[in-house]
Amino acid sequence: MSDPTGILDISLSDLEKNELVFMNAREQAKLIASGELLSEELVQSHIDQIERINPSVNAVVTVVEDSAIEQARNADKARFADAELGPIHGLPVVVKDLQDTAGIQTTHGSLIYKNNIPSSDSLIVERLKNAGAIVVGKSNTPEFGAGSQTFNAVFGATKNPYDTSKTCGGSSGGAGVALATGMTTIATGSDFGGSLRNPAAWCNVVGIRPSLGLVPGIGVDLGWSNLSTDGPMGRTVDDVAFQLSVMAGYDSRSPLAIRQTPRVFAGSLERDFGGVKIAWSKNLGGRPVDLENSLVTESQKHVFEKLGMIVEDAEPDLSDTDEIFQTLRAYHFAIKHEIHIRDHRDKLKETVIWNTEQGMKLSAIDVARAERLRTRLWEGLQVFFKKYEFLALPVTSVPPFSIDLEYPTDVNGVEFETYLDWMWPCYTISVTGLPAISVPAGFTSDGLPVGLQLVGRPQDDIGLLQLANAFEVETNFSKKRPSLIASL
C-alpha cells in the first residue's frame, strides 16, 4: 500500500474489510494521516458494505460511489504530496437527507422534493468536507423529519438491523442504521424532538443533541427561536466528539451561535467523576415508560455509583414541557409547511398536515405563553443544575416497535392524543436547550437495543461527553453488533 497515484488494486480480504469498517473514526484518521491506509481503500470498503447490507435495511437512499471514489483518490494524492490535512481527512460520511449536499439529491423524504439537487452544502456538510470528509451517500429520514419512524413515500421504510420487523426510530434513522451496520464511519443528524437520540438508542449507537448554537443553524426560518439543531452520530462517544471538533464553531449568521472553540472536543475524554452529583429520573415523576425498557435503564444506575458519583433520585420540574413543545413545534411547522399545504397537500402525510394546521390555528397569546413558560423553565433549570451536574433518564418510552406501525398510541395502557406524545423523554429535554446524549445501555429480552439519556449543564457539552465516555468504557454495550451483518 504505497502507491501515491490512488490507482492500485484494492484487494482487502472480507475479514479485513469488516474490521476496517467498524474501526473508530479517530483510528481511521490516524492510519490515513500516517500513510498506513489509503482513503480509497476505506471508502471502497464502506461502499462494498453498503452494497451488501443496504438492500436488507434501506438506510442509505442515495449512493454517490463514483464521486466518492474520485474524492478518495484525490485525498490520497494530497496525503502523499504532504499537503495540509484536515482532522477527518479521507473519512466517509453519510449525510441525513434533510441536509443540503451540493450536486447530490436531497429529498427531505418528500415527494415534493424528490428531484431536488441543491447547488450548495448546508453548513454542517461544508464544515465536514472542509475538514476532509468524503460524502458517500444520503441517509433515509421520515418526511420533513416528522416523527420517530423512518419511512417516506420516496424511498420507503428503514429497518432496524437488530430486528428487521422493527423500526429504527427517527428522524435520523438511516444514519443510525448505517453506523450500526458499518456502512459509514461517521454520520450527520439533526434533532428537534429526539431525532438524534431516538434512533441512536434503537440502533445501539451514539447520538448527541448539542447545546443550541454549538452547531449553528444557518438559513433556518426561526433563527431567534429555534428548537432544532444539527449534530453528529457515531458508534462511540469519541466518534461524536471527534466530529464536533469540526462541526462546532461560531458563525455570525446565526443569532444563537455560541462562541466556543471546537478544539476542546478533539482532546481526551478521560475524567475523574468522584463526588460529582447526578440526578436519576426513572420516569420524570410518573410519565409512562414500558416496563422492560425501564428495567434495562434502571439496571445501569449502579455504573454511576461505580464511577464514584453521588446518585440521587431527582428531576427538575418539567411539567410545562408538553405545552411548550407542542406549541412551538406547531409554530415551526406553520411557517415551514404552510406553502406545502397550500400547493402540495396531496403529497403530504397526515401527521405533517395535522401539525402544520395546529400551528396555523395558534394565536399570538398561545405562542407568547409558550415562550413565557420556556423562560420560567430555564430559570428553574439554573437552580437545579447548581445542585446536580448531570441528569439521567430514559431516551424512549418504549422499545423499537413494529415497522408497520406509524407511531405508538399508548404505553402501559396510557392513551396518547398525538403522534408525538410517546416521544416525551426526548422532547422534554429539547425545549430546555441543554446538551443531551443517547448512549447504548443494554438490550431487551428480545435483543432490542435500549439507550440511556444523559443531560448536561448549559453549554457543558464537553462535560457531558466525558460522562458518556466513562459510562461507555464501563459497559461496552456499543461493541455488540447486529447479527444481520454476519448472516449476509
GITAMO-V646466 format. One record per residue. RES is the residue in three letters. PSI is psi as a letter, one per 20 degrees, with the letter a starting at -180 (* if undefined). OMEGA is omega as a letter, one per 30 degrees, with the letter a starting at -180 (999 if undefined). Layout:
RES|PSI|OMEGA ; RES|PSI|OMEGA
This chain:
MET|m|a ; SER|j|a ; ASP|o|a ; PRO|i|a ; THR|i|l ; GLY|j|a ; ILE|j|a ; LEU|q|a ; ASP|o|a ; ILE|p|a ; SER|l|l ; LEU|q|l ; SER|r|l ; ASP|h|l ; LEU|g|l ; GLU|h|l ; LYS|g|a ; ASN|g|l ; GLU|h|a ; LEU|g|a ; VAL|i|l ; PHE|j|l ; MET|q|a ; ASN|q|a ; ALA|g|a ; ARG|h|l ; GLU|g|l ; GLN|g|a ; ALA|h|l ; LYS|g|a ; LEU|h|l ; ILE|g|a ; ALA|h|a ; SER|i|a ; GLY|j|l ; GLU|i|a ; LEU|p|l ; LEU|q|l ; SER|h|l ; GLU|g|l ; GLU|g|a ; LEU|g|a ; VAL|g|l ; GLN|h|l ; SER|h|l ; HIS|h|l ; ILE|h|l ; ASP|h|l ; GLN|h|l ; ILE|g|a ; GLU|h|a ; ARG|g|a ; ILE|h|a ; ASN|h|l ; PRO|h|a ; SER|i|a ; VAL|h|l ; ASN|l|a ; ALA|g|a ; VAL|o|a ; VAL|i|l ; THR|p|l ; VAL|p|a ; VAL|m|a ; GLU|g|a ; ASP|g|a ; SER|h|l ; ALA|g|l ; ILE|g|l ; GLU|g|l ; GLN|h|l ; ALA|g|l ; ARG|g|l ; ASN|h|l ; ALA|h|l ; ASP|h|l ; LYS|g|l ; ALA|h|l ; ARG|g|a ; PHE|i|l ; ALA|j|l ; ASP|k|l ; ALA|r|l ; GLU|p|a ; LEU|q|l ; GLY|r|a ; PRO|h|a ; ILE|k|a ; HIS|p|l ; GLY|j|a ; LEU|p|l ; PRO|q|l ; VAL|q|l ; VAL|p|a ; VAL|p|l ; LYS|q|a ; ASP|j|l ; LEU|i|a ; GLN|p|a ; ASP|p|l ; THR|o|a ; ALA|p|l ; GLY|j|a ; ILE|p|a ; GLN|p|l ; THR|o|a ; THR|i|a ; HIS|j|a ; GLY|k|a ; SER|p|l ; LEU|h|a ; ILE|h|a ; TYR|k|a ; LYS|h|l ; ASN|j|a ; ASN|p|l ; ILE|o|a ; PRO|q|l ; SER|i|a ; SER|r|l ; ASP|q|l ; SER|r|a ; LEU|g|a ; ILE|h|l ; VAL|g|l ; GLU|g|a ; ARG|h|l ; LEU|g|a ; LYS|h|l ; ASN|h|l ; ALA|j|l ; GLY|i|a ; ALA|q|a ; ILE|o|l ; VAL|p|l ; VAL|i|l ; GLY|a|l ; LYS|q|a ; SER|q|a ; ASN|q|a ; THR|q|l ; PRO|r|a ; GLU|o|a ; PHE|k|l ; GLY|j|a ; ALA|o|l ; GLY|q|a ; SER|l|l ; GLN|o|a ; THR|n|l ; PHE|q|l ; ASN|r|a ; ALA|i|a ; VAL|g|a ; PHE|i|a ; GLY|a|a ; ALA|q|l ; THR|p|a ; LYS|q|l ; ASN|p|a ; PRO|i|l ; TYR|i|l ; ASP|o|a ; THR|i|l ; SER|i|a ; LYS|r|l ; THR|q|l ; CYS|i|a ; GLY|a|a ; GLY|r|g ; SER|i|l ; SER|l|a ; GLY|g|l ; GLY|h|l ; ALA|g|a ; GLY|g|a ; VAL|g|l ; ALA|h|l ; LEU|g|a ; ALA|h|a ; THR|j|l ; GLY|k|l ; MET|i|l ; THR|q|l ; THR|g|a ; ILE|r|a ; ALA|q|l ; THR|q|l ; GLY|a|l ; SER|q|a ; ASP|o|l ; PHE|f|l ; GLY|j|l ; GLY|j|a ; SER|i|l ; LEU|h|a ; ARG|g|a ; ASN|g|a ; PRO|h|l ; ALA|g|l ; ALA|g|a ; TRP|i|l ; CYS|j|l ; ASN|k|l ; VAL|a|a ; VAL|p|l ; GLY|p|l ; ILE|p|l ; ARG|o|a ; PRO|r|l ; SER|p|l ; LEU|p|l ; GLY|i|l ; LEU|g|l ; VAL|n|a ; PRO|q|l ; GLY|o|a ; ILE|p|l ; GLY|j|l ; VAL|r|a ; ASP|h|a ; LEU|m|a ; GLY|h|a ; TRP|i|a ; SER|m|a ; ASN|p|l ; LEU|i|a ; SER|q|l ; THR|q|l ; ASP|r|l ; GLY|r|a ; PRO|q|l ; MET|q|l ; GLY|r|l ; ARG|h|l ; THR|r|l ; VAL|g|l ; ASP|h|l ; ASP|g|a ; VAL|h|l ; ALA|g|l ; PHE|g|l ; GLN|h|a ; LEU|h|a ; SER|i|l ; VAL|h|l ; MET|h|a ; ALA|r|l ; GLY|q|a ; TYR|q|l ; ASP|p|a ; SER|i|l ; ARG|i|l ; SER|p|a ; PRO|i|a ; LEU|j|a ; ALA|p|a ; ILE|p|l ; ARG|m|l ; GLN|p|a ; THR|p|l ; PRO|i|a ; ARG|h|a ; VAL|h|a ; PHE|i|a ; ALA|i|a ; GLY|a|a ; SER|q|l ; LEU|j|a ; GLU|q|l ; ARG|q|l ; ASP|p|a ; PHE|j|l ; GLY|p|l ; GLY|i|l ; VAL|p|a ; LYS|p|l ; ILE|p|l ; ALA|p|a ; TRP|p|l ; SER|o|a ; LYS|h|a ; ASN|k|l ; LEU|l|l ; GLY|k|l ; GLY|j|l ; ARG|q|a ; PRO|p|l ; VAL|p|l ; ASP|p|a ; LEU|g|a ; GLU|h|l ; ASN|g|a ; SER|h|l ; LEU|h|a ; VAL|g|a ; THR|g|a ; GLU|h|a ; SER|i|a ; GLN|j|a ; LYS|h|a ; HIS|h|a ; VAL|h|a ; PHE|h|l ; GLU|h|l ; LYS|h|l ; LEU|i|l ; GLY|j|a ; MET|q|l ; ILE|o|a ; VAL|p|a ; GLU|p|l ; ASP|o|a ; ALA|q|l ; GLU|q|l ; PRO|r|l ; ASP|o|a ; LEU|k|a ; SER|h|a ; ASP|j|a ; THR|h|l ; ASP|g|a ; GLU|g|l ; ILE|g|a ; PHE|g|a ; GLN|g|a ; THR|g|a ; LEU|h|l ; ARG|g|l ; ALA|g|l ; TYR|g|l ; HIS|g|a ; PHE|h|a ; ALA|g|a ; ILE|h|a ; LYS|h|a ; HIS|j|l ; GLU|g|l ; ILE|h|l ; HIS|g|l ; ILE|h|a ; ARG|g|a ; ASP|h|a ; HIS|k|a ; ARG|h|a ; ASP|i|a ; LYS|j|a ; LEU|q|l ; LYS|q|a ; GLU|h|a ; THR|h|l ; VAL|g|l ; ILE|g|a ; TRP|g|a ; ASN|h|l ; THR|g|a ; GLU|h|l ; GLN|g|l ; GLY|h|a ; MET|i|l ; LYS|i|a ; LEU|q|l ; SER|r|l ; ALA|h|a ; ILE|h|l ; ASP|g|a ; VAL|g|a ; ALA|h|l ; ARG|g|l ; ALA|g|l ; GLU|h|l ; ARG|g|l ; LEU|h|l ; ARG|h|l ; THR|g|l ; ARG|h|l ; LEU|g|a ; TRP|g|l ; GLU|g|l ; GLY|h|l ; LEU|h|l ; GLN|h|l ; VAL|g|a ; PHE|g|a ; PHE|j|l ; LYS|h|l ; LYS|g|a ; TYR|q|l ; GLU|h|a ; PHE|r|l ; LEU|p|l ; ALA|p|l ; LEU|r|l ; PRO|q|l ; VAL|g|a ; THR|q|l ; SER|i|a ; VAL|q|l ; PRO|r|l ; PRO|p|a ; PHE|r|a ; SER|q|l ; ILE|h|a ; ASP|i|a ; LEU|p|a ; GLU|g|l ; TYR|q|l ; PRO|q|l ; THR|i|l ; ASP|q|l ; VAL|p|a ; ASN|k|l ; GLY|i|l ; VAL|o|a ; GLU|q|l ; PHE|q|a ; GLU|h|a ; THR|r|l ; TYR|i|a ; LEU|h|a ; ASP|h|a ; TRP|i|a ; MET|j|a ; TRP|h|a ; PRO|h|l ; CYS|g|a ; TYR|h|l ; THR|h|l ; ILE|h|l ; SER|g|a ; VAL|i|l ; THR|h|a ; GLY|j|a ; LEU|q|l ; PRO|p|a ; ALA|q|a ; ILE|q|l ; SER|p|l ; VAL|q|l ; PRO|p|a ; ALA|j|l ; GLY|a|a ; PHE|q|l ; THR|r|l ; SER|i|l ; ASP|j|l ; GLY|j|l ; LEU|p|a ; PRO|q|l ; VAL|p|l ; GLY|q|l ; LEU|p|l ; GLN|p|l ; LEU|p|a ; VAL|p|a ; GLY|r|l ; ARG|r|a ; PRO|p|l ; GLN|j|l ; ASP|l|a ; ASP|h|a ; ILE|h|l ; GLY|h|l ; LEU|g|l ; LEU|h|l ; GLN|g|l ; LEU|g|l ; ALA|h|l ; ASN|g|l ; ALA|g|l ; PHE|g|a ; GLU|g|a ; VAL|h|a ; GLU|h|a ; THR|h|l ; ASN|k|l ; PHE|h|a ; SER|i|a ; LYS|i|l ; LYS|p|a ; ARG|q|l ; PRO|p|l ; SER|h|l ; LEU|h|a ; ILE|g|a ; ALA|h|a ; SER|i|a ; LEU|*|999
